[in-house]
C-alpha cells in the first residue's frame, strides 16, 4: 500500500527518482515495471504493472459505442505508457505525459493505496487549497458518520 506525499524533482531528461521507501516494494511486487497514464484531474497516475492490468482489461471490455466510455478509454489507455525503473530507481516520463500534466522540475508523488498520483507541485498546492474549501461545505452522503 502506497501512502504519503513526497516532494521530488525531475531531472533535465524528465526522469523521476522513486523514493527509497517505495523502491524495494515496487521491485518486489512488479520488478520495477510501472504504467503511467493521464488522469482527468490533470495529474499522472502511476500503477505497478499488476495493478494496472485488471483496470485495462475492464476498460477494454466496456462498449466503445458510448461516447463517455470511449473518452475514458482514450484518456486512460491512450496515454498509458509502460516504464521500467532503472538501476538507480528512476523512471523516465515521456514528453507527452510531462506536457499533459504540465510537469516541470518540482513535482509531488502522492501515494493512493494501490497507485500513485504524480502532480506538478503548484497544481498540487492549488488542488489542496480547493480541497480545504470542500471540507467547509456539505459533505457527500458517503462521508456521513465517517470519523478519523
Buried (B, 14 or more C-beta within 10 A) or exposed (E): EBEEBBEBEBEEEBBBBBEEEBBEEBBEEBEBBBBBBBBEEBBBBBBBBEBBEEBBEEBEEEEEEEEEEEEBBEBBEEBBBEBEBEEEBBBBBEEEBBEBBEBEEBBBBBBEEEBBBBBBBEBBEEBEEEEEEEEEEEEEEEEEEEEE
